[in-house]
Structures are given as C-alpha cells and as structure tokens.
Amino acid sequence: MKSAFRLSVVAAALSCTIATPVFAQDAAPTAEEELAEMRAQLQALVSRIDQLEGELAATKAENEAQDAVIAANTEAAAKPAPEPAPSAELEKKDGWSFKPRGRLMFDAGTIGAPESTGADDGFGNEVRRARLGASGDLPGGFGYKFELDFAGNEVEAADAILTYETGDAEIAVGHHNNFQSLEELTSSLHTSFIERAAFTDAFGFERRIGASVSFNSGIVLAQAGVFTDNFDDTGTDNRGFDGRLVVMPKMGDTQFHLGGSLHFNELGEDDATVRYRQRPFVHFTSTRFVNTGNLDADSEFGAGVEAAVISGPFHAAAEGYWQNVDMPLAMENPTFFGGYVEAGYFLTKGDTRGYKGGKFDRVKPENALGNGGIGSVQFNVRYDHLDLNDVGILGGVQNGYQASLIWKPASNTLFGINYGRMDYTDAVLPTASGDTDYGVDAFGIRAQVDF
C-alpha cells in the first residue's frame, strides 16, 4: 500500500514538472542541468513522503493504544469484583478470629510375644487420637488454642492455652507441653513413626498446667516455664521447672538442629511415688515388658540432648535423655536412660521433611495425588533404646529395631506401615522356664487426617 502511494505521488510530480515550460533569460539550461534539478526535486519529494508515512504510523499506533486502554477499562468496569478466597479462619472486625482444628488417627496391628509370658498379644486396634478444637486471635494482641481428645471413650484436654506475643517472645499460660525433647514437642501429626521414642512415654512426658515464655530470634530458640500437673491430676502438689535451648542454623538448603533441655519436678508429698514403664512400640496394647514398679520419690531431675539434620529428601535425628530419681530411703539414687537414632529418605522427587520453630513440621507433598503425582512416600529406620536398670532396680532393658513407610497423598492425609522388633533383657514378664531375655514383634498401620 505504501509503495503504490509513493509511486502515484512521484508520477504526479514528474508530470507536473514535464508540463511546466522553461523560459530562458540569459541562456537556456542544458539537458544535464534540467536532469539534475529534477533529481533534486524528486529526492526532496521522496523524503517528505517518508516523513508523512512515519507520522501516519505513529498516529495509528497511538490511536490503537488508546483504544486498547479504553477497551480494558470498559471490561474491568463491567466485570464484577472477585470474591475473596475461602478461608478456614473466620475473622471479625473487632480483633477476634476463630479457626476450627482437629485430627483423627486410627491404628491397628498385631503383637507377637512368647506364649508362656501370658502377655496380651495378637490383634489390636484403637482410635489413637480424635481431637476437635479451635485456635485464633483475641483483642489486644492475645491468642488462644483449645483442643479436646475423645479417644478411648474419654474426654481429655490437650492444648488449652492463652498466648501473648511481644517482639520475639511469646508468653503462654494454660495446659501445654513443657520443654522436653525434640521428639515429644513434634506434633503427633508429623512424627516419622506410629509412636514416639520409648523414653518420652516411659519418663512421663506430658502436657501440664503452667506458664512459660519462648524467645525465638534468628537461629536461637530459648524456652522456659514453671508447671504443676496435668488436668487429670490437679490435686497433686507437683511443682516443676523446664528449660530448653536450641540452635538451628541453616547452610544452603541444609537445616541443622542442636539442642538441650533440663527438667525438675518436686513431687511435694510425703508418700509420692514415680513409675517408669513402656509398651512394645504400639499403643493399642496395655502390656509392658519393662517396668520399674512404684518407686518412693521426693523429686525427679531430667537432662536431654537432641540433634537433627534435614537435607533435601534425607533427614536424621538422635536424642539421649537421663532421668534421675531422688529416693529418700535409697542408699543411691537411680538414673535411667533412653534414646534413639533414626534416619529417613523420601522416595518421591522434590519432597522433604518440614521444620519450624525448633521442631519437625508438616510434610507438604510436591506433587499431591490428583495433582499430577502420587503424594510423598518416605522410608524411615530407627534404633530405640530404653534402660530401666540401675542401682539394684531391675525395670528391664528394651532395644527396638524399627522401620516405617509413610504415604501422604496430600498434606493433610497420611497412611503408615510400621514394624518393630523389641529385644528384651530382664523383662518383667518371664517365660514359663523363667527366661527374661527374649524378643517381641509388633506391627502397626495408621490412617490419619487432620484440618
């Protein structure tokens, strides 16, 4: 189009030039001079045409841009405003918020022990946890968390706390975990086995009523609190102190965790006793093959060390815990020990174990089921040791060799298969021949969902 326009203009210019007579005054121009003049006029005309074409293109582009802006504004004005994304948290303008929360865990499996011990073995199952609760914010910068557990045909309080955050510190008052062990403080939703390490249950780690403060700045986490007893034992005179210090540096994509904790509990009664015992890996049996029986005690003192590393699909963790009992009538106070070493690896690409605030956190599959993948699959192995023998007390020694396979189709659902081989020394249930050194096999599966 531009070339045709240019040729027509040039042709018109040439016709005008040829039709115009040339009058000589002093002398008629030569043919060469006429040709040079015509070339100059033609070149000037072509330059002007180029200039006009550029101005025309610029004007057209400007008009098209303005038309696009007008069309976009018109479409935006006609389109209704998008609705806010749905949220599980209900908020109010006066500072209140309410977020429902809950979890359901169903376990089943078998236990195999020597028949002559009289142990309650074979098939077992239970609703391990069935919790409902809520958390949220309160006016004035406060927060709350409250959960009830309905498992076991009983209603028990889990977390029931009021919190307040100021800067890097959080103050908590109510029924919550005291600060013992990475394994204990990691939510049951995010552990790598069907049950936590043996020492956490054997030494009576549990939520208690108290007041605490946590300080988290950079790679340092410091926690301390004073506690009484749990909701079911408010009539006791227990008075305790707990403290924990964690350093959690991160180098590249590798997360490190190093920590330690101290626990002191004054029982406060003249006839107070403690008892340390543990099930064989699974919770749905009431049989204990290691058990100190009731020990007269004035107080107990515990100290623990903990370490972990997460690097891509791999993680490892290890803990050791010493529990000393002050027995008023004993010649020497016993110290019992428990600990574990574990390692795990994700078989699915891109998945890694979660970590937050000095403890393991939720695993979020990179490719959830129904979203282009199968979820996450993780394999774990663990050596778990518990020694309840000391200064003449024969509570028994339990060595556990355990493995688990965990499948998470999505971040809030889990299916797990667990196996444990428990080798006992000085078990409290002898065989018919009097043997107290033998092995017990435990197998368990879990189905879990939370919100």
C-alpha positions as CSV (number, residue, x, y, z in Angstrom):
1,M,0.0,0.0,0.0
2,K,2.8,2.4,0.9
3,S,4.7,1.6,-2.3
4,A,1.7,2.3,-4.5
5,F,1.0,5.6,-2.8
6,R,4.6,6.6,-3.2
7,L,4.7,5.7,-6.9
8,S,1.5,7.7,-7.6
9,V,2.8,10.8,-5.9
10,V,6.1,10.6,-7.8
11,A,4.3,10.1,-11.1
12,A,2.2,13.1,-10.5
13,A,5.2,15.2,-9.6
14,L,7.0,14.1,-12.8
15,S,4.0,15.0,-15.0
16,C,3.8,18.5,-13.5
17,T,7.5,19.0,-13.9
18,I,7.5,18.0,-17.6
19,A,4.4,20.1,-18.4
20,T,5.9,23.3,-17.0
21,P,7.6,25.4,-19.6
22,V,11.1,26.6,-19.0
23,F,11.8,30.2,-20.1
24,A,15.4,31.1,-20.7
25,Q,16.5,34.6,-19.6
26,D,20.2,34.7,-20.2
27,A,20.6,31.2,-21.8
28,A,18.6,28.0,-21.9
29,P,19.6,25.4,-19.3
30,T,21.3,22.4,-20.7
31,A,19.7,18.9,-20.6
32,E,22.1,17.8,-17.8
33,E,21.2,20.8,-15.6
34,E,17.5,20.1,-16.1
35,L,18.0,16.4,-15.2
36,A,20.0,17.4,-12.0
37,E,17.2,19.8,-10.9
38,M,14.5,17.2,-11.5
39,R,16.5,14.7,-9.4
40,A,16.9,17.1,-6.6
41,Q,13.1,17.9,-6.6
42,L,12.3,14.2,-6.7
43,Q,14.6,13.4,-3.8
44,A,13.1,16.1,-1.7
45,L,9.6,14.8,-2.5
46,V,10.6,11.2,-1.5
47,S,12.0,12.5,1.8
48,R,8.7,14.3,2.5
49,I,6.7,11.2,1.7
50,D,8.8,9.1,4.2
51,Q,8.2,11.8,6.9
52,L,4.5,11.7,6.3
53,E,4.4,7.9,6.4
54,G,6.3,7.9,9.8
55,E,3.9,10.5,11.2
56,L,0.9,8.4,10.0
57,A,2.3,5.2,11.5
58,A,2.9,6.9,14.9
59,T,-0.6,8.4,14.9
60,K,-2.1,5.0,14.1
61,A,-0.1,3.2,16.9
62,E,-1.2,5.9,19.4
63,N,-4.8,5.5,18.4
64,E,-4.6,1.7,18.8
65,A,-3.1,2.0,22.3
66,Q,-5.8,4.4,23.4
67,D,-8.4,2.0,22.0
68,A,-6.9,-0.9,24.0
69,V,-6.9,1.1,27.2
70,I,-10.5,2.1,26.7
71,A,-11.5,-1.5,26.0
72,A,-9.7,-2.8,29.1
73,N,-11.2,-0.2,31.3
74,T,-14.7,-0.9,29.9
75,E,-14.2,-4.7,30.5
76,A,-12.9,-4.1,34.1
77,A,-15.8,-1.9,34.9
78,A,-18.3,-4.4,33.6
79,K,-16.7,-7.4,35.4
80,P,-17.8,-8.0,39.0
81,A,-15.2,-7.8,41.7
82,P,-13.6,-11.2,42.5
83,E,-14.9,-12.8,45.7
84,P,-12.3,-13.4,48.4
85,A,-10.8,-16.9,48.6
86,P,-12.5,-19.2,51.1
87,S,-10.7,-19.4,54.4
88,A,-11.0,-21.8,57.3
89,E,-10.5,-18.8,59.6
90,L,-13.5,-16.7,60.4
91,E,-12.4,-13.1,61.3
92,K,-14.3,-10.2,62.9
93,K,-13.5,-6.5,62.7
94,D,-13.1,-6.2,66.5
95,G,-9.9,-8.4,66.6
96,W,-11.5,-11.8,67.1
97,S,-10.8,-14.8,64.9
98,F,-11.8,-18.5,65.0
99,K,-10.1,-21.3,63.2
100,P,-11.5,-24.9,63.7
101,R,-8.9,-27.7,64.0
102,G,-8.9,-31.4,64.6
103,R,-7.3,-34.7,63.9
104,L,-8.4,-38.4,63.6
105,M,-6.0,-41.3,63.8
106,F,-7.0,-44.9,63.6
107,D,-4.4,-47.7,64.4
108,A,-4.5,-51.4,64.0
109,G,-1.9,-54.2,64.1
110,T,-0.6,-57.3,65.9
111,I,1.9,-58.2,68.6
112,G,3.8,-61.4,68.8
113,A,5.3,-62.5,72.2
114,P,6.4,-65.8,73.7
115,E,3.1,-67.5,74.7
116,S,4.2,-68.6,78.1
117,T,4.7,-65.0,79.2
118,G,1.0,-64.5,79.4
119,A,1.2,-61.2,77.5
120,D,-1.9,-59.8,75.9
121,D,-0.8,-60.1,72.3
122,G,-2.4,-60.8,68.9
123,F,-4.6,-58.3,67.0
124,G,-5.4,-54.9,68.4
125,N,-6.9,-51.7,67.2
126,E,-7.9,-48.3,68.6
127,V,-8.9,-44.7,67.8
128,R,-5.5,-43.3,68.8
129,R,-6.5,-39.7,68.7
130,A,-9.8,-38.0,67.9
131,R,-9.4,-34.3,68.6
132,L,-11.6,-31.2,68.0
133,G,-10.8,-27.7,68.9
134,A,-10.1,-24.2,67.7
135,S,-7.5,-21.5,67.7
136,G,-7.3,-17.9,66.8
137,D,-6.8,-14.3,67.9
138,L,-8.3,-12.2,70.7
139,P,-8.4,-8.4,71.0
140,G,-5.3,-6.8,72.5
141,G,-2.8,-9.0,70.7
142,F,-3.7,-12.2,72.6
143,G,-4.2,-15.6,71.0
144,Y,-5.8,-18.9,72.1
145,K,-5.7,-22.6,71.4
146,F,-8.1,-25.3,72.8
147,E,-8.4,-28.9,71.9
148,L,-10.3,-31.9,73.4
149,D,-9.4,-35.5,72.7
150,F,-12.3,-38.0,72.6
151,A,-10.2,-41.2,72.0
152,G,-10.5,-44.1,74.4
153,N,-14.2,-43.3,75.3
154,E,-12.9,-40.5,77.4
155,V,-12.7,-36.7,77.1
156,E,-9.3,-35.2,77.9
157,A,-7.9,-31.8,77.3
158,A,-4.9,-31.5,75.0
159,D,-3.8,-27.9,74.5
160,A,-5.8,-25.3,76.4
161,I,-3.7,-22.1,76.4
162,L,-3.8,-18.3,76.2
163,T,-0.9,-16.7,74.5
164,Y,0.6,-13.2,74.0
165,E,3.3,-12.2,71.6
166,T,5.6,-9.3,72.0
167,G,8.6,-8.9,69.7
168,D,10.5,-12.2,69.5
169,A,8.9,-13.5,72.7
170,E,5.7,-15.5,73.3
171,I,4.1,-15.9,76.7
172,A,1.8,-18.9,77.2
173,V,-0.5,-19.7,80.2
174,G,-2.5,-22.9,80.5
175,H,-2.3,-26.6,79.7
176,H,0.6,-27.2,77.3
177,N,3.8,-29.2,76.7
178,N,6.7,-28.5,79.0
179,F,10.0,-28.3,77.1
180,Q,11.4,-31.8,76.9
181,S,12.7,-33.5,73.8
182,L,12.5,-32.7,70.0
183,E,10.5,-35.9,69.6
184,E,8.0,-35.0,72.3
185,L,7.5,-31.5,71.1
186,T,7.0,-32.5,67.4
187,S,3.3,-32.9,66.8
188,S,1.9,-36.5,66.5
189,L,0.8,-35.4,63.0
190,H,4.4,-35.1,61.9
191,T,6.3,-37.9,63.6
192,S,8.1,-40.5,61.5
193,F,6.8,-43.5,63.4
194,I,3.4,-44.6,64.7
195,E,4.6,-43.9,68.2
196,R,7.3,-41.6,69.6
197,A,10.6,-42.8,71.1
198,A,10.2,-45.1,74.1
199,F,11.7,-42.8,76.7
200,T,9.2,-40.0,76.1
201,D,6.4,-42.1,77.3
202,A,8.4,-44.1,79.9
203,F,9.5,-40.9,81.7
204,G,6.0,-39.4,81.7
205,F,6.4,-36.5,79.3
206,E,3.0,-34.9,79.1
207,R,1.2,-31.6,79.0
208,R,0.9,-29.8,82.3
209,I,-0.7,-26.6,83.6
210,G,1.8,-23.8,83.8
211,A,3.2,-20.5,82.5
212,S,6.0,-20.3,80.0
213,V,7.9,-18.0,77.8
214,S,9.6,-18.7,74.4
215,F,12.1,-16.5,72.8
216,N,13.0,-17.0,69.1
217,S,15.5,-14.7,67.4
218,G,17.4,-15.8,64.3
219,I,18.9,-19.2,64.8
220,V,18.3,-19.3,68.6
221,L,15.3,-20.6,70.5
222,A,15.1,-20.4,74.3
223,Q,12.1,-21.8,76.2
224,A,11.4,-21.9,80.0
225,G,8.4,-22.4,82.2
226,V,7.0,-23.4,85.6
227,F,4.4,-26.2,85.7
228,T,2.2,-28.0,88.2
229,D,0.5,-31.2,86.9
230,N,-1.9,-32.2,84.1
231,F,-5.7,-31.6,84.0
232,D,-6.4,-35.1,85.4
233,D,-4.1,-34.7,88.4
234,T,-4.7,-31.2,89.7
235,G,-4.9,-32.5,93.2
236,T,-1.2,-33.3,93.4
237,D,1.4,-30.9,94.8
238,N,3.8,-31.2,91.9
239,R,5.9,-28.2,91.2
240,G,8.3,-28.2,88.3
241,F,10.6,-26.2,86.1
242,D,11.6,-26.9,82.5
243,G,14.0,-25.2,80.1
244,R,15.2,-25.8,76.6
245,L,17.8,-24.2,74.4
246,V,18.0,-24.8,70.6
247,V,20.4,-23.6,67.9
248,M,19.0,-24.1,64.4
249,P,21.4,-22.8,61.7
250,K,20.7,-23.3,58.0
251,M,23.5,-23.7,55.5
252,G,22.2,-23.5,51.9
253,D,19.3,-26.0,51.7
254,T,20.5,-28.0,54.8
255,Q,18.8,-27.4,58.1
256,F,20.7,-28.2,61.3
257,H,19.3,-28.6,64.8
258,L,21.2,-28.8,68.1
259,G,19.5,-28.6,71.5
260,G,19.4,-29.5,75.1
261,S,16.8,-29.5,77.9
262,L,16.5,-29.6,81.7
263,H,13.6,-30.8,83.8
264,F,13.0,-30.7,87.5
265,N,9.8,-31.9,89.3
266,E,9.3,-31.6,93.0
267,L,6.6,-34.1,93.9
268,G,5.7,-32.3,97.1
269,E,4.0,-35.2,99.0
270,D,5.4,-37.5,101.7
271,D,4.1,-40.7,100.1
272,A,4.8,-39.7,96.5
273,T,5.9,-42.3,94.0
274,V,7.0,-42.5,90.4
275,R,6.8,-45.4,87.9
276,Y,8.6,-45.8,84.6
277,R,7.4,-48.3,82.0
278,Q,6.8,-48.7,78.3
279,R,4.7,-50.6,75.8
280,P,6.3,-52.6,73.0
281,F,6.2,-50.0,70.2
282,V,2.5,-49.8,69.6
283,H,-0.1,-48.1,71.9
284,F,-3.1,-50.4,71.4
285,T,-1.8,-52.9,74.0
286,S,-1.7,-52.4,77.7
287,T,1.2,-54.9,78.2
288,R,4.5,-53.6,79.4
289,F,7.6,-55.8,79.3
290,V,9.8,-53.1,81.0
291,N,8.5,-51.6,84.3
292,T,10.2,-50.2,87.4
293,G,7.2,-50.5,89.5
294,N,6.3,-47.8,92.0
295,L,9.4,-46.0,93.5
296,D,9.2,-43.8,96.5
297,A,10.5,-40.4,95.4
298,D,10.8,-36.8,96.5
299,S,11.7,-35.4,93.1
300,E,13.0,-36.2,89.6
301,F,15.5,-34.5,87.5
302,G,16.0,-35.0,83.8
303,A,18.5,-33.8,81.2
304,G,18.3,-34.3,77.4
305,V,20.4,-33.6,74.3
306,E,19.0,-33.6,70.8
307,A,20.3,-33.2,67.2
308,A,18.9,-33.4,63.7
309,V,19.6,-32.5,60.1
310,I,17.4,-32.2,57.1
311,S,19.0,-32.1,53.6
312,G,16.7,-32.5,50.7
313,P,14.9,-35.9,50.8
314,F,17.2,-37.1,53.7
315,H,16.8,-36.5,57.4
316,A,18.5,-37.8,60.5
317,A,17.8,-37.3,64.2
318,A,19.2,-38.5,67.6
319,E,18.4,-37.9,71.2
320,G,19.5,-39.0,74.6
321,Y,17.7,-38.5,77.9
322,W,18.8,-39.2,81.5
323,Q,16.2,-39.3,84.3
324,N,17.4,-39.3,87.9
325,V,15.1,-40.0,90.8
326,D,15.6,-38.7,94.3
327,M,14.6,-41.6,96.5
328,P,14.5,-40.7,100.2
329,L,15.2,-44.2,101.6
330,A,17.7,-45.4,98.9
331,M,21.4,-45.6,99.5
332,E,21.9,-44.3,96.0
333,N,19.6,-42.6,93.6
334,P,19.0,-44.4,90.3
335,T,19.4,-42.8,86.9
336,F,17.6,-44.3,83.9
337,F,18.4,-43.6,80.3
338,G,16.6,-43.6,76.9
339,G,17.5,-42.5,73.4
340,Y,17.2,-43.2,69.7
341,V,18.9,-42.7,66.4
342,E,16.9,-42.5,63.2
343,A,17.2,-41.7,59.5
344,G,14.7,-41.3,56.7
345,Y,14.5,-40.7,53.0
346,F,11.8,-39.6,50.6
347,L,11.3,-41.9,47.6
348,T,9.3,-39.2,45.7
349,K,11.1,-36.4,43.9
350,G,11.1,-32.9,45.5
351,D,9.8,-33.9,48.9
352,T,11.5,-33.1,52.2
353,R,10.7,-33.2,55.9
354,G,9.2,-30.0,57.3
355,Y,10.9,-28.0,60.1
356,K,9.7,-24.9,62.0
357,G,10.3,-23.3,65.4
358,G,12.7,-25.9,66.8
359,K,10.8,-29.0,65.9
360,F,9.8,-31.1,62.9
361,D,6.8,-29.8,61.0
362,R,4.3,-30.8,58.3
363,V,5.4,-32.6,55.1
364,K,3.8,-31.0,52.1
365,P,4.0,-33.3,49.0
366,E,5.5,-31.6,46.0
367,N,3.0,-33.5,43.7
368,A,-0.1,-34.4,45.6
369,L,-2.4,-37.2,44.5
370,G,-4.8,-35.9,41.8
371,N,-2.5,-33.0,41.0
372,G,-0.1,-34.8,38.7
373,G,1.6,-37.1,41.3
374,I,1.0,-39.7,44.0
375,G,1.9,-37.6,47.0
376,S,5.0,-38.2,49.1
377,V,6.5,-41.6,50.1
378,Q,9.0,-41.7,52.9
379,F,11.0,-44.7,54.4
380,N,12.4,-44.5,57.9
381,V,14.5,-46.7,60.2
382,R,15.2,-46.3,63.9
383,Y,17.2,-47.8,66.7
384,D,15.3,-47.1,70.0
385,H,16.9,-47.9,73.4
386,L,15.4,-47.7,76.9
387,D,17.3,-48.8,80.1
388,L,15.3,-49.0,83.3
389,N,18.0,-50.9,85.2
390,D,20.2,-49.1,87.9
391,V,21.4,-49.5,91.5
392,G,19.5,-52.7,92.1
393,I,16.3,-51.7,90.3
394,L,15.5,-54.2,87.5
395,G,12.9,-52.5,85.3
396,G,14.3,-54.1,82.2
397,V,16.1,-53.0,79.0
398,Q,14.3,-52.6,75.7
399,N,16.2,-52.4,72.4
400,G,13.9,-51.6,69.5
401,Y,14.7,-52.0,65.8
402,Q,12.0,-50.2,63.8
403,A,11.1,-49.3,60.2
404,S,8.2,-47.3,58.8
405,L,6.8,-46.5,55.3
406,I,4.7,-43.3,55.2
407,W,2.5,-42.3,52.3
408,K,0.9,-38.8,52.3
409,P,-1.4,-38.4,49.3
410,A,-1.9,-34.8,50.3
411,S,-0.5,-32.6,53.1
412,N,-3.5,-33.4,55.5
413,T,-3.8,-37.1,55.0
414,L,-1.4,-40.0,55.9
415,F,-1.2,-43.8,55.7
416,G,1.6,-45.5,57.5
417,I,3.0,-49.1,57.9
418,N,5.3,-49.7,60.9
419,Y,7.3,-52.7,62.1
420,G,9.3,-53.0,65.3
421,R,11.4,-55.8,66.8
422,M,11.9,-55.4,70.5
423,D,14.7,-57.4,72.2
424,Y,14.4,-57.5,76.0
425,T,16.8,-58.0,78.7
426,D,15.5,-58.5,82.3
427,A,11.9,-58.3,81.1
428,V,9.4,-58.1,83.9
429,L,7.3,-60.9,82.3
430,P,9.3,-64.2,82.4
431,T,8.5,-67.2,80.2
432,A,7.4,-70.5,81.8
433,S,11.1,-71.5,82.0
434,G,12.0,-68.3,83.8
435,D,13.6,-66.7,80.8
436,T,13.5,-62.9,80.8
437,D,15.6,-62.3,77.7
438,Y,13.5,-62.7,74.5
439,G,12.1,-60.8,71.6
440,V,8.7,-59.4,70.7
441,D,7.4,-58.4,67.3
442,A,5.0,-55.5,66.7
443,F,3.3,-54.5,63.5
444,G,1.0,-51.4,63.1
445,I,-0.8,-49.4,60.5
446,R,-2.2,-46.0,60.7
447,A,-4.8,-43.9,58.8
448,Q,-4.8,-40.2,59.6
449,V,-6.5,-37.0,58.6
450,D,-6.4,-33.5,60.1
451,F,-7.6,-30.0,59.4
